[in-house]
Amino acid sequence: MLDSSPRSAASRYELRFTSLFDRGRGYAFPCDAQGCVELDLLSECARNNYFYARAVVGMELSPPGVLPTGPPI
């Protein structure tokens, strides 16, 4: 399940954690080019999912990658 949270207009990247066991599943969060997520902009549910994803890296999810989400500005 990719968690798409509201993105700020300036966010053109996402931090993506993918499942180690179920192809196509994982979590994605808006971030900057360096992978920094603005926690204050996430909903409570998305924030909880973000902390969960970070906690299970290597057990359930792959280390995150920063991917572009849209055309360059």
N, CA, C and O of each residue as an XYZ file, in Angstrom:
292
protein
N       0.841     -1.161      0.000
C       0.000      0.000      0.000
C       0.890      1.228      0.000
O       1.646      1.447      0.947
N       0.810      2.017     -1.034
C       1.547      3.272     -1.070
C       0.683      4.339     -0.429
O      -0.449      4.573     -0.852
N       1.209      4.968      0.566
C       0.481      5.989      1.304
C       0.757      7.328      0.671
O       1.845      7.877      0.842
N      -0.204      7.871     -0.058
C       0.012      9.172     -0.673
C      -0.621     10.238      0.200
O      -1.842     10.298      0.343
N       0.207     11.063      0.773
C      -0.226     12.140      1.644
C      -0.313     13.420      0.830
O       0.277     13.507     -0.246
N      -1.046     14.423      1.331
C      -1.079     15.697      0.616
C       0.332     16.242      0.446
O       1.101     16.299      1.405
N       0.661     16.632     -0.739
C       2.001     17.146     -1.036
C       1.970     18.660     -1.125
O       1.015     19.248     -1.632
N       3.017     19.274     -0.630
C       3.126     20.716     -0.808
C       3.452     20.995     -2.263
O       3.973     20.124     -2.961
N       3.158     22.179     -2.722
C       3.392     22.518     -4.125
C       4.859     22.388     -4.506
O       5.182     22.083     -5.654
N       5.750     22.619     -3.541
C       7.179     22.575     -3.836
C       7.743     21.154     -3.830
O       8.852     20.937     -4.318
N       7.008     20.186     -3.291
C       7.516     18.825     -3.174
C       7.456     18.109     -4.521
O       6.378     17.876     -5.067
N       8.617     17.770     -5.038
C       8.699     17.049     -6.310
C       9.371     15.705     -6.139
O       9.735     15.054     -7.118
N       9.536     15.288     -4.885
C      10.201     14.025     -4.590
C       9.385     13.255     -3.569
O       8.567     13.827     -2.847
N       9.616     11.951     -3.518
C       9.015     11.147     -2.475
C      10.054     10.186     -1.923
O      10.934      9.706     -2.638
N       9.928      9.925     -0.652
C      10.760      8.947      0.034
C       9.957      7.660      0.016
O       8.885      7.585      0.617
N      10.470      6.641     -0.673
C       9.699      5.414     -0.879
C      10.359      4.221     -0.194
O      11.529      3.913     -0.423
N       9.576      3.564      0.649
C       9.968      2.317      1.300
C       9.188      1.207      0.602
O       7.961      1.288      0.535
N       9.846      0.178      0.084
C       9.143     -0.908     -0.583
C       9.201     -2.186      0.245
O      10.151     -2.423      0.991
N       8.172     -2.993      0.095
C       8.081     -4.244      0.844
C       9.158     -5.219      0.382
O       9.454     -5.313     -0.809
N       9.733     -5.934      1.322
C      10.713     -6.970      0.993
C      10.032     -8.253      0.542
O      10.669     -9.108     -0.073
N       8.743     -8.398      0.842
C       8.055     -9.668      0.606
C       6.891     -9.588     -0.366
O       6.533    -10.602     -0.966
N       6.292     -8.427     -0.542
C       5.104     -8.293     -1.378
C       5.343     -7.194     -2.410
O       5.153     -6.009     -2.136
N       5.754     -7.607     -3.580
C       6.087     -6.657     -4.653
C       4.922     -5.701     -4.919
O       3.764     -6.113     -4.993
N       5.251     -4.434     -5.058
C       4.239     -3.426     -5.334
C       3.645     -2.775     -4.092
O       2.844     -1.847     -4.204
N       4.023     -3.243     -2.926
C       3.496     -2.658     -1.696
C       4.592     -1.889     -0.973
O       5.778     -2.174     -1.139
N       4.191     -0.925     -0.180
C       5.154     -0.129      0.571
C       4.538      1.174      1.022
O       3.317      1.298      1.125
N       5.382      2.132      1.285
C       4.958      3.451      1.758
C       5.729      4.513      1.004
O       6.889      4.310      0.646
N       5.086      5.652      0.760
C       5.748      6.780      0.109
C       5.324      8.068      0.813
O       4.162      8.241      1.180
N       6.290      8.965      0.991
C       6.053     10.217      1.707
C       6.696     11.356      0.940
O       7.790     11.190      0.401
N       6.037     12.521      0.875
C       6.641     13.671      0.200
C       7.902     14.110      0.936
O       7.956     14.106      2.166
N       8.915     14.487      0.158
C      10.180     14.908      0.765
C      10.888     15.885     -0.168
O      10.402     16.188     -1.258
N      12.044     16.371      0.279
C      12.865     17.214     -0.587
C      13.878     16.322     -1.313
O      13.863     15.100     -1.159
N      14.744     16.938     -2.092
C      15.707     16.185     -2.908
C      16.690     15.378     -2.067
O      17.285     14.424     -2.569
N      16.871     15.740     -0.804
C      17.783     15.014      0.082
C      17.060     13.932      0.884
O      17.700     13.205      1.644
N      15.743     13.812      0.730
C      14.988     12.785      1.447
C      14.441     13.231      2.786
O      13.986     12.400      3.573
N      14.476     14.529      3.063
C      13.954     15.042      4.333
C      12.434     15.204      4.240
O      11.927     15.882      3.346
N      11.726     14.582      5.161
C      10.262     14.628      5.211
C       9.842     15.699      6.211
O      10.336     15.727      7.338
N       8.938     16.575      5.805
C       8.390     17.604      6.704
C       7.286     16.960      7.534
O       6.138     16.890      7.095
N       7.627     16.488      8.730
C       6.675     15.768      9.563
C       5.457     16.608      9.925
O       4.357     16.072     10.061
N       5.637     17.901     10.081
C       4.519     18.779     10.442
C       3.480     18.884      9.340
O       2.339     19.255      9.612
N       3.845     18.567      8.098
C       2.904     18.635      6.979
C       2.135     17.339      6.777
O       1.177     17.308      6.005
N       2.534     16.265      7.457
C       1.861     14.982      7.320
C       0.654     14.912      8.251
O       0.643     15.520      9.321
N      -0.354     14.165      7.826
C      -1.482     13.892      8.718
C      -0.991     12.989      9.845
O       0.104     12.431      9.766
N      -1.788     12.848     10.877
C      -1.394     11.983     11.987
C      -1.203     10.545     11.512
O      -0.255      9.875     11.921
N      -2.098     10.071     10.652
C      -1.997      8.709     10.123
C      -0.713      8.540      9.299
O       0.009      7.556      9.462
N      -0.439      9.496      8.420
C       0.773      9.424      7.589
C       2.033      9.492      8.454
O       3.011      8.796      8.182
N       2.012     10.318      9.484
C       3.154     10.425     10.396
C       3.395      9.093     11.113
O       4.538      8.658     11.244
N       2.328      8.452     11.571
C       2.453      7.141     12.211
C       3.001      6.106     11.224
O       3.848      5.290     11.586
N       2.520      6.140      9.986
C       3.026      5.228      8.963
C       4.503      5.477      8.681
O       5.263      4.531      8.476
N       4.914      6.742      8.668
C       6.313      7.081      8.437
C       7.204      6.499      9.531
O       8.233      5.889      9.241
N       6.806      6.688     10.787
C       7.603      6.144     11.898
C       7.623      4.613     11.868
O       8.644      3.995     12.170
N       6.503      4.014     11.504
C       6.449      2.555     11.385
C       7.409      2.089     10.285
O       8.200      1.169     10.495
N       7.336      2.720      9.127
C       8.192      2.329      8.005
C       9.666      2.419      8.392
O      10.444      1.517      8.083
N      10.046      3.487      9.055
C      11.445      3.620      9.485
C      11.844      2.519     10.457
O      12.981      2.048     10.432
N      10.911      2.108     11.316
C      11.223      1.117     12.348
C      11.398     -0.292     11.796
O      12.096     -1.107     12.399
N      10.771     -0.592     10.652
C      10.816     -1.971     10.146
C      11.722     -2.130      8.918
O      11.658     -3.147      8.227
N      12.564     -1.127      8.648
C      13.530     -1.253      7.549
C      14.438     -2.446      7.839
O      14.971     -2.585      8.940
N      14.601     -3.289      6.846
C      15.433     -4.469      6.981
C      14.671     -5.697      7.449
O      15.138     -6.821      7.262
N      13.495     -5.500      8.059
C      12.681     -6.627      8.504
C      11.488     -6.838      7.581
O      11.180     -7.969      7.204
N      10.814     -5.737      7.215
C       9.650     -5.810      6.338
C       9.803     -4.931      5.096
O       9.231     -5.217      4.044
N      10.583     -3.857      5.236
C      10.719     -2.887      4.146
C      12.180     -2.674      3.792
O      13.073     -2.851      4.620
N      12.403     -2.290      2.542
C      13.756     -1.961      2.089
C      14.144     -0.580      2.600
O      13.275      0.216      2.953
N      15.443     -0.289      2.642
C      15.841      1.094      2.951
C      15.196      2.033      1.934
O      15.038      1.669      0.769
N      14.827      3.222      2.360
C      14.100      4.118      1.454
C      14.976      4.680      0.347
O      16.196      4.783      0.473
N      14.309      5.039     -0.737
C      14.960      5.722     -1.838
C      14.215      7.010     -2.133
O      13.006      7.095     -1.919
N      14.929      8.011     -2.621
C      14.322      9.283     -3.000
C      14.073      9.243     -4.499
O      15.000      9.041     -5.284
N      12.815      9.437     -4.895
C      12.426      9.370     -6.298
C      11.701     10.648     -6.705
O      10.924     11.188     -5.918
N      11.940     11.142     -7.921
C      11.180     12.302     -8.391
C       9.730     11.894     -8.641
O       9.465     10.768     -9.064
N       8.795     12.803     -8.381
C       7.378     12.501     -8.563
C       6.732     13.248     -9.717
O       5.636     12.890    -10.147
N       7.378     14.255    -10.214
C       6.769     15.034    -11.279
C       7.808     15.660    -12.170
O       9.009     15.491    -11.959
N       7.338     16.394    -13.180
C       8.289     17.058    -14.073
C       9.072     18.134    -13.351
O       8.559     18.751    -12.418
N      10.308     18.369    -13.766
C      11.109     19.424    -13.128
C      10.459     20.775    -13.306
O       9.754     21.022    -14.285
N      10.708     21.646    -12.345
C      10.119     23.007    -12.393
C      10.957     23.867    -13.308
O      10.652     25.044    -13.499
